[in-house]
Amino acid sequence: MSVQTEGTDTAGAPAVRKARVPAPPRGGTPASGTPSRRGAAAPYLLLLPALLATVVLLGWPLVKNGMLSFQNLNPRQLIQHLTEWNGVDNYREVLSGSDFWRVVERSVLFTAANVVLIMVAGTLTGLLLARLGKRMRLLLMVGLVLAWAMPVIAATTVYQWLFAQRFGVVNWVLDKLGWHSMAEHNWLETQFSTFAVVTLLIVWQSIPFVAINLYAATTTIPRELYEAASLDGANAWKGFTSVTLPFLRPFLYATTFLQVIWVFKSFAQIFAMNEGGPDHLTETLPIYAFVQGVGNQHYGVGAAISFLTILVLLVITSYYLRMVLKQEEDEL
């Protein structure tokens, strides 16, 4: 490529000279800001440790559990180191029994009741945090964090003391308030009362997560929207439904999705409280899989129940997962 420039020759007349300008490389000049291949691969390299940890800690045990579900594994095979494949006999035995379906129904109802209570109480607590002053908010948040940080077994032991038949605080308070028939009431005697105590424990442990995260979500809402709503004559309820709720809806979807998973797979609270009693009436699917697999030493059957538990959980959460994915598509 060349350009013309003017100069002067010896006679004083202007002369035209051609200056050489280097041509751009073939393929064109790369646009500024385009990441290199190394830069494009950086996010995947950062995700690699987490993916490896997930495969080792979750993927491999899941594969082993799937293999066990197709084996006849009892104490005899375990002692003699025998591997007896029995196909889908374990799944056929579980699905053909009525106990499994009763436990599935019980688990779904238990999860639904807990999730509704957790989301309602957690949402109200989170909105209360947004309304309180700094000192009261800090005091309430400290209490929520302490309740959330308490180990599950420690919290379950405390609730066992609270609802103890002879020396429990709850029975003592009810007796002092005039309900003398509750002086030595056994809260773990019936299915309903046992589930009531376990539900109270799980809801108490789960409210802090919902409340603190919802309060954090409310801090991202622009105050100008509330001012505009008040200028339009919106009251407190109208401001909540038109401003607060649309901003919190993605959070509520995601939190509900997580709570369904966490409540459905609750094991320690139910088992430590009463081991699925009385008469196996408070067994949910995780407890049922443990009792059949480890308690009765039918490890293949227990593995099959655990795999079916995962399938049931996927069916339950599929609706919420579709809602979250649809919302992401709408935002794009």
N, C-alpha and C positions, 0 to 999 in steps of 0.2 A: 504494500500500500504506500502511496506517495502523496505529498501535498506540495503545492506550489508556494514559494516564497519569493519576494522581490529583493533584488540586490542592485548594485551599480557596477557597470563595467568600466574599463579604463577610459572610455570616451565620455563617460558621464551619463550615458543612457542607461535607463533601468533595465536590468536583466532578470529573467525569471529562472529560479533554481528549483530543483526538485529535491525535497528532503525525504529520506526513507523513514517510515514509521513502522515499527514491528507489528505484524499482523497478529490477531488473537489466535490462540491455539485452536486446533480442530475440536469440534464439539461444543464450542462456545464457552464463555466465562461462567463458572459456577456462581449461582446467586448467593449473595451474602446472607448468612444466617442459616444456610442449609447444613444440618448436622452431618458429620462424617459417619462412616459405618461404625467406628468405635463408639462414638457418642450415642448412636441409635441402639447399640447393644448394651449400654450401661444400665438401663432400668432392669433388663432381664438378668444381668449379672448380680444386681442388688437383690433381686427376688430369689436367686438360686439357693442361698442358704435356707431361707424359709421353706422353699419347695422341698429341698432335701430332708429337712427336719420333719415335714409333714409326711413324706413318703416313708421315712424310717419309723416314726412314732405312731402314725395312724394307718398308712397304707399297708404295711407288712402285717401288723396284727389283724387288720380287716381281712386280708387274704388268708391268713392262717385260720381265722374264725370261720371263713367260708368253707375251707377244706374240712374242718371238723364237723360242720353241719351235714356233710355227706358221709360221715363215718359212724360206725357203731362203737362208741368209745365209752366204756364203763370201767370200773376198777380192775376187772380181769385183764382187759386189753391194755390198760395203763401199766399194770405191774409187769406183764409179760412183753411189753413193748410191741404189741400187735397193732397192725393197721387193717381194719376191716371196713371196706367200703360197702355201704348199703344203699347207694343212690339217693332217692328222694323219700326214703321210708320215714326219716325223722320229720320231714315237712308234712308228709301224709298223716303221721300220728298226731302232730300238733293241730293241723287244720281240721281234722275229722273229730276232734274232741270239743265238747261244749265249754270246757273251762277256759280255753284260749279266747273264745269270742266274748265270754262274760268279762274277762280281764280287759280286752280291747275296749268294750263299751265303758267299763269303769274308768279306764285310763283317759279316754276322750272326755268324759264328763268331768272328771277331776281336773284335767288340764284347762278345760273351758271355764270352769268356775274360778280357778285360781287366776287365770290370765285376766278375766274381766275385773276381778277385785283389785289385782295389782295395777292395771292400767288406770282404773278410775281413781284409786287412792293415790297412786304415784303422780298422776296428772294434777290432781287438786293440790297435792303437796308442792309440786313444782311451781304452780301458779301462785301459791302462797309465798314461796321463797322470793318470787319476783316482786311481790307487794310489800314485803317486810323491809324494815330499816336495816342498816348495816350490822348493828350489834345483834339484833334478834335473828337475822339471816345467818350470821356466823355461828351463833349458838345452835340453831336448828341444823345447820349443815354439819357441825361437829357431831351432833347426836346421830345424824343419818350415816355419816362415815363410820362411826363406831359400830353401829348396828350392822352395816354392810361388811365391815372388816372382821367381825367375829367368826371364827371357824364354825363350820356347819355342825360338827359333832358337839362342840361346846354349846352352841345355841340350842341344839336339840336336848342336851342334858339340862340346861336351864329350864326349858319348857316342861320337861319331865318333872322337875322339882316344883314348878308352879302349879301343875295339874296333878300332883301326887294325891293319892286317895286319902291318906291319913294326915299328913302334915303339909299339904299343899297350900300355897298362899291363896289361890283362887277359891278353894273350898272354904277356907277360913274367912275370907272377906264375904262370901255369899252367906255364910252362917251368921256373921255379925249383922248383915243387912236384913235378916229375917227369914231367909230361906234355909231353915234348919235341916230340911231333908237333904241338902247338898253338903252337909258337914263331912261326910265320908263317901262322897260320890266317886265312882270309878269312871273316869273319863275315857278309858281305853277298853271299856266293856263292850260297847256296841260299835257297829260300823260307822254310823253317822257321827257319833261323838269323837271317835278316833280321827276320822277325816276332818272334823271341825278343828281339832287341835293342830293337826298337821298343816291344814290350810292356813290357819292363823300364823304358824311358824314360817311357812314359805312366803306368805304375803309380807310379813314383817321383814324378812330378809331381802325381798325383792324391791320394795318401795324405794329405798335409797337410790338404786341405779336409775330408775325411771325419773324420780323427782330431780336429782342433780342434773341429769342430762337434759331434761325438759327445761329446767331453769337456764342452763347454758344456751339452749336454743332460743329462748325468749330474748336473750341479750343481743341477738343478731337482728332483731326486728327494728327497722328504722322508726324513730319516734315521730317523724313527720307524718307517717301513715295514721297514727293515732290522732294527731292534731287535725289532719284533714277529715278524719271520720267524725271527730267532735264538732268540727265546723259544719258538717253536713247534718248535725243533729242526732248522731248515733249515740245510744245509751251504752252502758257497760256490756250488756249481752250482745248488742249489735256489733260493738267494736271487737268483741271476742270472736264472733262468727265470721266477720268480714275481714279482719286483719290478723288476729292471733292464730286462729285455726288454720287458715291456708298456709301460713309459714310453718306451723308445727305438724302439718299432715305427713310430710315425708318422714319426720322423726317418729311419729306415732306408728306408721306402717312398719318401719324398721325395728322399733322397740317391741312391738307386738309380735313380730316374726321371731325375735330372739327369745322373748318370754315363753312363747309356745314351745320352743326347743328346750329351754332350760327347765321348765316345769314338767314337761312330758318325760324327761329323762331323770327326774328327781329320784334318787335312790337312798342316800344317807339319811334324810329326814324320816322317811317312812320306815325304813328297816330298823334304824336305831330307836325309833319311838316304840314300835310294837312288833317288829319283824313281820309286817303284813297281816297281823292278827286283828281281831279275833277270828279264828277259824278261816284264815286266808281271805277274809272279806275285804281287806284293804290292800291287797296285792295289786300293784300296777304292772305293766309289762316289764320294766327293768327288774322289779322284785320277783316276778314270776319266772323270768329267765334265770335269775340267780338261784332260786329255790329248786327249780327243776334240774339245772345244770350242776351246781355245786352241792346243794343240800341233798338232793336225791342221787347224786353222782351219775347222772345221765348227761354226760358232757356234750354228746352230739346233739341231743334234744335241746339242751340249753343254748348251744350255738345256733341252732335253727330258729329258736324263739327270738334270739337277739337280732338275727338278720331280718326276721319278719317285723320286729320292732322298728328297725330302720325304714322298712317299706311303709309301715303305717305312718311314721313320722313324716316321710316324704309326701304322702297323700294329704296329710293334714296341712302341711306348710305350703303345698303347691299353690293354693289360692292366694296366699299372701305373697308368695314369690312372683306370681303372675302380675299382681298389682304393682309390686316394686319395679319389675321390669317394664311394665307398661308406662309407669310414671317416668322412668328414665328415657324411654323412647319419646314421650311427649315433650320432655325438656330439650332433647336434641332437635 
